[in-house]
Amino acid sequence: MSTQAASSPTYGNWRRPRRPGLGPFGMLGTAGVFGGLVVTLLASLISLSAAVVILVPLAVVLGPLIIRTQDGRNAYQLLALRIGWMRRKSKGSTTYVSGPLSRRQEGRFQPPGLLGRMQMHEGRDAYDRDFGVLFHRSRNFYTIVLGCDPDGGSLVDPDQVDTWVASWGGWLSRLSHETGLRGASVIVETAPDSGTRLAHEVLPRLAPDAPAAARAVMEEVVASYPQASSEMHTYITLTYGLPPAQKLKHDELITDLATRIPGLLSGLVGAGGGVAYPLSAERIAEVVRVAYDPAVAGEVLDIRAQHGGTGLEWEDAGPSACVENVASYQHDSGVSRTWMLTLAPRGTVRASVLRGLLEPSPGTRRKRVALLYRPIDPATSARIVEADRRAAQFMATSGRGMVQARAATEVRATEQTAQEEATGAGLVEFSLMLTATVDDEEDLADVSATMRNLQGAARLSMRPADRMQAAAFSCTLPTGILPWELTLVPRDLREAL
């Protein structure tokens, strides 16, 4: 290893799951092609017209599977997305109004969409700290939210960074052994500093008999400092599912979660998470409230600093009104746009690859970067790794030229993955979503250009979540929503397509 490589380690070897099937067809498409050809050949023995009658409908049905976009979606998926959008728009589901003037009988500001089906419960962990539990009524899932203040990367030795990355990988690997865990997410939220915290720390401590010049200097610092500073929050959500035969008992579930929280927090601290703690039900409601109405962020901090809490409940954490458009999502005092990952960085990257994307961006009111993780159990991991290795070896021995060279690289990657999995490493599927919130819809064009530049610097390929902006916005909130668990088409069937 060279001195430069030793002082600046690189990371990588992530791969997109290989889709079974022939060329652009999935498993079902490949079965349809071969089955249709066999039936066509048998029909040709009877007459040529019978073969044509079978071949033409077969081409019409299987043809859209060949047409694929850059992110891998076929024509059927694009058509289903547009039909779903037209149905929701015709039913008025793209507009949401709450509060006393709405048609809701309770007259409260219930969160919209996917969040409206959740219930909030509370518990106390082994250290007697309050924590909130979000119960997903439609799926029988329950989510806990952890907060942490990560150690910064400035003036940190590369060896320490490498240790943190290894500890984080070990923490993710441990999630595959968590009983009932369906998914996890890490949300990093940045916003301009409102100056409320600094004002509450400095102004009450000014001596009454202090010189006028000294008081003026301190007041000027309090007034001008927020213009060049920002606030950053990191949340980790863990979503668990009930076993099929287990009855729903909230008290037992909360007690089980309370015993798991200390171990999860200790793993985060070892991975550079700094001070880690569970979020109470009130704090979770505040985060959601500020996300939908960024203008109240300073007021929330002010009330919390004065009274120690806001008393906000989950039933009042939603917006008063929101409207979903094709490429944006309007909610109270903000307009948001969300992007979804289509391709991770190719090759190796350094630990700072996402730094620009995570840092505050000028022109945005709030920005959230959500990393979604789906841990895979050890038995399934071994099966996936072996299947990928066999597929890569087959491709390497069945092509020529550039295709064979790329396949040889794929073989080396799969061999390394198989070796690491055999020695105890875990297999995790991951994705990334990005939400940027601005004051007016006119600012979306400038922010979109800024986000594209940041994505290019991070070597990420992302696309806007058009016609599903409301759902994508909810997925970037620390509420434990797992996109792969909410699709109408089962996950196995989607992979077969």
Stockholm file with secondary structure:
# STOCKHOLM 1.0

chainA/1-497         MSTQAASSPTYGNWRRPRRPGLGPFGMLGTAGVFGGLVVTLLASLISLSAAVVILVPLAVVLGPLIIRTQDGRNAYQLLALRIGWMRRKSKGSTTYVSGPLSRRQEGRFQPPGLLGRMQMHEGRDAYDRDFGVLFHRSRNFYTIVLGCDPDGGSLVDPDQVDTWVASWGGWLSRLSHETGLRGASVIVETAPDSGTRLAHEVLPRLAPDAPAAARAVMEEVVASYPQASSEMHTYITLTYGLPPAQKLKHDELITDLATRIPGLLSGLVGAGGGVAYPLSAERIAEVVRVAYDPAVAGEVLDIRAQHGGTGLEWEDAGPSACVENVASYQHDSGVSRTWMLTLAPRGTVRASVLRGLLEPSPGTRRKRVALLYRPIDPATSARIVEADRRAAQFMATSGRGMVQARAATEVRATEQTAQEEATGAGLVEFSLMLTATVDDEEDLADVSATMRNLQGAARLSMRPADRMQAAAFSCTLPTGILPWELTLVPRDLREAL
#=GR chainA/1-497 SS CCHHHHHSCEECCCCCCCCCSSTTCCHHHHHHHHHHHHHHHHHHHHCHHHHHHHHHHHHHHHHHHHCBCTTSCBHHHHHHHHHHHHHHHHHTTTEEECSTTSSCSSCSCCCCGGGGGEEEEEEECTTSCEEEEEEETTTTEEEEEEEEECCCSTTCCHHHHHHHHHHHHHHHHHHTTSTTEEEEEEEEEEEECCSHHHHHHHGGGSCTTCCHHHHHHHHHHHHHGGGGCEEEEEEEEEEEECCTTCCCCHHHHHHHHHHHHHHHHHHHIIIIIBEEEECCHHHHHHHHHHHHCGGGHHHHHHHHHHHSCCCCCGGGCSCSEEEECSSCEEETTEEEEEEEEEECCSSCEETTTTHHHHSCCTTCSEEEEEEEEEEECHHHHHHHHHHHHHHHHHHHTSCCHHHHHHHHHHHHHHHHHHHHHHTTCCEEEEEEEEEEEESSGGGHHHHHHHHHHHHHHTTCEEEECTTCHHHHHHHTSTTCCCGGGSCSSCHHHHHHC
#=GC SS_cons         CCHHHHHSCEECCCCCCCCCSSTTCCHHHHHHHHHHHHHHHHHHHHCHHHHHHHHHHHHHHHHHHHCBCTTSCBHHHHHHHHHHHHHHHHHTTTEEECSTTSSCSSCSCCCCGGGGGEEEEEEECTTSCEEEEEEETTTTEEEEEEEEECCCSTTCCHHHHHHHHHHHHHHHHHHTTSTTEEEEEEEEEEEECCSHHHHHHHGGGSCTTCCHHHHHHHHHHHHHGGGGCEEEEEEEEEEEECCTTCCCCHHHHHHHHHHHHHHHHHHHIIIIIBEEEECCHHHHHHHHHHHHCGGGHHHHHHHHHHHSCCCCCGGGCSCSEEEECSSCEEETTEEEEEEEEEECCSSCEETTTTHHHHSCCTTCSEEEEEEEEEEECHHHHHHHHHHHHHHHHHHHTSCCHHHHHHHHHHHHHHHHHHHHHHTTCCEEEEEEEEEEEESSGGGHHHHHHHHHHHHHHTTCEEEECTTCHHHHHHHTSTTCCCGGGSCSSCHHHHHHC
//
